[in-house]
Amino acid sequence: MKIVPLNDVKNRFSHYLEQAKREDIIVTKNGRPEAVIHGITDEDLEDYLFETDPRFIARIEALREQYKREGGKPIEEVRRELGLERKPKKPSKRGRR
């Protein structure tokens, strides 16, 4: 993480965008933190858009409330519903000689 005054960022913005790919840049104004420049990828952008979408947040909260009221399903039931069979565990190599 690097801390940089706003004037430096304004004068060398492209440089700090490149640097933000490797580490976060804290931008200060009058010595106080004001913003963070954080490099992102296309996948990061997609995640960010979902995570900040009020409809997505409301849906997650509704599902959490439903879970609190009704509980959840055991993983084995979910596996059956999805047609996923549990693979048998391989014997441990410990204890064998």
Backbone as CSV, one residue per row, in Angstrom:
resi,resn,N_x,N_y,N_z,CA_x,CA_y,CA_z,C_x,C_y,C_z
1,MET,0.841,-1.164,0.000,0.000,0.000,0.000,0.890,1.232,0.000
2,LYS,0.475,2.195,-0.795,1.254,3.429,-0.901,0.331,4.605,-0.582
3,ILE,0.851,5.600,0.103,0.087,6.802,0.428,0.663,7.958,-0.381
4,VAL,-0.218,8.626,-1.145,0.240,9.650,-2.091,-0.661,10.884,-1.993
5,PRO,-0.065,12.076,-1.989,-0.875,13.301,-1.986,-1.631,13.473,-3.309
6,LEU,-2.782,14.103,-3.224,-3.628,14.318,-4.393,-2.895,15.015,-5.535
7,ASN,-2.063,15.993,-5.227,-1.340,16.714,-6.289,-0.453,15.774,-7.100
8,ASP,0.212,14.836,-6.427,1.044,13.864,-7.143,0.183,12.980,-8.045
9,VAL,-0.966,12.572,-7.518,-1.850,11.710,-8.304,-2.348,12.457,-9.528
10,LYS,-2.723,13.726,-9.363,-3.208,14.514,-10.506,-2.124,14.650,-11.568
11,ASN,-0.896,14.854,-11.152,0.197,15.058,-12.103,0.659,13.769,-12.775
12,ARG,0.475,12.628,-12.116,0.993,11.354,-12.641,-0.057,10.242,-12.566
13,PHE,-1.283,10.571,-12.961,-2.400,9.647,-12.798,-2.158,8.301,-13.488
14,SER,-1.686,8.332,-14.718,-1.437,7.075,-15.448,-0.431,6.201,-14.702
15,HIS,0.588,6.818,-14.162,1.594,6.086,-13.391,0.944,5.376,-12.200
16,TYR,0.085,6.087,-11.476,-0.542,5.490,-10.298,-1.585,4.443,-10.673
17,LEU,-2.219,4.594,-11.821,-3.122,3.535,-12.282,-2.351,2.244,-12.533
18,GLU,-1.198,2.361,-13.143,-0.351,1.173,-13.358,0.089,0.577,-12.025
19,GLN,0.477,1.426,-11.114,0.946,0.949,-9.809,-0.195,0.286,-9.020
20,ALA,-1.418,0.751,-9.238,-2.574,0.198,-8.534,-2.857,-1.246,-8.948
21,LYS,-2.281,-1.686,-10.046,-2.416,-3.094,-10.438,-1.659,-3.991,-9.464
22,ARG,-0.658,-3.432,-8.793,0.190,-4.205,-7.880,-0.104,-3.928,-6.404
23,GLU,-0.556,-2.704,-6.110,-0.839,-2.346,-4.717,-1.847,-1.210,-4.671
24,ASP,-2.597,-1.146,-3.590,-3.560,-0.063,-3.422,-2.828,1.256,-3.199
25,ILE,-3.430,2.320,-3.721,-2.882,3.662,-3.556,-3.881,4.467,-2.723
26,ILE,-3.445,4.940,-1.571,-4.278,5.800,-0.732,-3.983,7.235,-1.146
27,VAL,-5.029,7.954,-1.524,-4.877,9.346,-1.966,-5.262,10.249,-0.796
28,THR,-4.357,11.180,-0.479,-4.626,12.098,0.627,-4.853,13.510,0.099
29,LYS,-5.635,14.250,0.856,-5.871,15.670,0.558,-5.655,16.402,1.878
30,ASN,-4.747,17.345,1.859,-4.384,18.067,3.079,-3.970,17.108,4.199
31,GLY,-3.272,16.043,3.798,-2.737,15.099,4.761,-3.726,14.064,5.281
32,ARG,-4.962,14.137,4.822,-5.979,13.186,5.286,-6.387,12.238,4.164
33,PRO,-6.606,10.963,4.476,-7.019,10.013,3.437,-8.382,10.399,2.856
34,GLU,-8.479,10.369,1.527,-9.716,10.754,0.847,-10.256,9.650,-0.053
35,ALA,-9.356,8.843,-0.627,-9.800,7.834,-1.590,-8.751,6.739,-1.704
36,VAL,-9.167,5.659,-2.348,-8.261,4.546,-2.634,-8.338,4.270,-4.126
37,ILE,-7.194,4.129,-4.749,-7.148,3.660,-6.135,-6.791,2.179,-6.047
38,HIS,-7.696,1.360,-6.545,-7.548,-0.088,-6.440,-7.695,-0.665,-7.839
39,GLY,-6.649,-1.307,-8.344,-6.711,-1.900,-9.670,-7.706,-3.048,-9.706
40,ILE,-8.442,-3.161,-10.818,-9.406,-4.247,-10.952,-9.313,-4.889,-12.332
41,THR,-9.793,-6.121,-12.403,-9.883,-6.845,-13.675,-11.339,-6.848,-14.115
42,ASP,-11.613,-7.416,-15.291,-12.997,-7.525,-15.752,-13.841,-8.323,-14.765
43,GLU,-13.266,-9.415,-14.239,-13.986,-10.229,-13.255,-14.261,-9.440,-11.988
44,ASP,-13.280,-8.663,-11.533,-13.471,-7.834,-10.340,-14.622,-6.847,-10.562
45,LEU,-14.675,-6.273,-11.758,-15.718,-5.297,-12.063,-17.088,-5.956,-11.997
46,GLU,-17.205,-7.148,-12.565,-18.479,-7.868,-12.533,-18.897,-8.148,-11.088
47,ASP,-17.954,-8.612,-10.275,-18.249,-8.865,-8.856,-18.682,-7.575,-8.160
48,TYR,-17.969,-6.500,-8.409,-18.271,-5.220,-7.776,-19.676,-4.747,-8.151
49,LEU,-20.020,-4.876,-9.428,-21.345,-4.429,-9.867,-22.448,-5.249,-9.193
50,PHE,-22.243,-6.552,-9.062,-23.222,-7.386,-8.356,-23.309,-6.991,-6.889
51,GLU,-22.155,-6.907,-6.236,-22.112,-6.679,-4.796,-22.691,-5.337,-4.382
52,THR,-22.701,-4.377,-5.282,-23.202,-3.051,-4.942,-24.592,-2.777,-5.513
53,ASP,-25.143,-3.727,-6.259,-26.482,-3.563,-6.831,-27.523,-3.718,-5.715
54,PRO,-28.346,-2.693,-5.480,-29.332,-2.765,-4.398,-30.280,-3.963,-4.539
55,ARG,-30.619,-4.353,-5.763,-31.506,-5.511,-5.959,-30.828,-6.793,-5.507
56,PHE,-29.536,-6.933,-5.812,-28.779,-8.122,-5.403,-28.666,-8.174,-3.878
57,ILE,-28.356,-7.039,-3.275,-28.227,-6.965,-1.818,-29.554,-7.328,-1.160
58,ALA,-30.657,-6.802,-1.683,-31.978,-7.102,-1.124,-32.294,-8.587,-1.252
59,ARG,-31.928,-9.196,-2.378,-32.187,-10.627,-2.592,-31.394,-11.470,-1.592
60,ILE,-30.141,-11.127,-1.379,-29.310,-11.853,-0.422,-29.898,-11.730,0.985
61,GLU,-30.308,-10.530,1.356,-30.901,-10.323,2.683,-32.187,-11.123,2.835
62,ALA,-33.024,-11.155,1.788,-34.269,-11.923,1.835,-33.972,-13.413,2.014
63,LEU,-32.959,-13.911,1.317,-32.593,-15.317,1.449,-32.039,-15.624,2.839
64,ARG,-31.297,-14.701,3.406,-30.787,-14.893,4.771,-31.945,-14.971,5.768
65,GLU,-32.916,-14.083,5.607,-34.080,-14.089,6.492,-34.868,-15.386,6.337
66,GLN,-35.030,-15.840,5.102,-35.726,-17.107,4.857,-34.984,-18.254,5.538
67,TYR,-33.679,-18.246,5.439,-32.876,-19.287,6.074,-33.062,-19.264,7.589
68,LYS,-33.084,-18.066,8.171,-33.280,-17.943,9.619,-34.636,-18.519,10.036
69,ARG,-35.674,-18.269,9.214,-37.022,-18.750,9.536,-37.186,-20.242,9.296
70,GLU,-36.705,-20.705,8.147,-37.015,-22.065,7.706,-35.859,-23.049,7.832
71,GLY,-34.664,-22.541,8.013,-33.500,-23.425,8.047,-33.048,-23.768,6.638
72,GLY,-32.095,-24.642,6.567,-31.540,-25.010,5.261,-31.702,-26.496,4.999
73,LYS,-31.119,-26.938,3.909,-31.165,-28.352,3.521,-29.809,-28.976,3.794
74,PRO,-29.822,-30.225,4.220,-28.547,-30.924,4.368,-27.860,-31.073,3.008
75,ILE,-26.557,-31.061,3.001,-25.790,-31.127,1.754,-26.118,-32.382,0.956
76,GLU,-26.394,-33.478,1.636,-26.716,-34.719,0.917,-28.010,-34.572,0.123
77,GLU,-28.976,-33.836,0.667,-30.232,-33.594,-0.060,-29.981,-32.734,-1.296
78,VAL,-29.157,-31.741,-1.149,-28.810,-30.883,-2.295,-28.098,-31.709,-3.359
79,ARG,-27.182,-32.571,-2.947,-26.480,-33.442,-3.904,-27.466,-34.307,-4.676
80,ARG,-28.443,-34.909,-3.963,-29.444,-35.760,-4.626,-30.251,-34.949,-5.638
81,GLU,-30.691,-33.744,-5.229,-31.486,-32.895,-6.118,-30.724,-32.519,-7.383
82,LEU,-29.427,-32.319,-7.240,-28.602,-31.916,-8.384,-28.030,-33.114,-9.138
83,GLY,-28.288,-34.300,-8.636,-27.768,-35.495,-9.294,-26.274,-35.660,-9.127
84,LEU,-25.746,-35.161,-8.033,-24.312,-35.257,-7.769,-24.066,-36.352,-6.746
85,GLU,-23.374,-37.359,-7.168,-23.066,-38.436,-6.236,-21.799,-38.100,-5.481
86,ARG,-21.775,-38.500,-4.244,-20.574,-38.276,-3.437,-19.535,-39.323,-3.814
87,LYS,-18.339,-38.863,-4.091,-17.254,-39.774,-4.435,-16.727,-40.428,-3.170
88,PRO,-16.477,-41.730,-3.230,-15.927,-42.385,-2.032,-14.544,-41.835,-1.715
89,LYS,-14.286,-41.732,-0.426,-12.976,-41.230,-0.006,-11.916,-42.276,-0.281
90,LYS,-10.758,-41.805,-0.734,-9.628,-42.689,-0.956,-9.033,-43.057,0.402
91,PRO,-8.578,-44.278,0.549,-7.955,-44.642,1.831,-6.728,-43.784,2.082
92,SER,-6.536,-43.439,3.311,-5.401,-42.620,3.702,-4.118,-43.417,3.575
93,LYS,-3.068,-42.736,3.153,-1.766,-43.407,3.050,-1.095,-43.486,4.408
94,ARG,-1.614,-42.746,5.357,-1.067,-42.802,6.713,-1.340,-44.183,7.291
95,GLY,-0.415,-44.667,8.020,-0.589,-45.950,8.665,-0.233,-47.125,7.774
96,ARG,-0.101,-46.896,6.487,0.310,-47.970,5.562,1.809,-47.965,5.441
97,ARG,2.385,-49.121,5.427,3.834,-49.218,5.212,4.164,-50.453,4.482
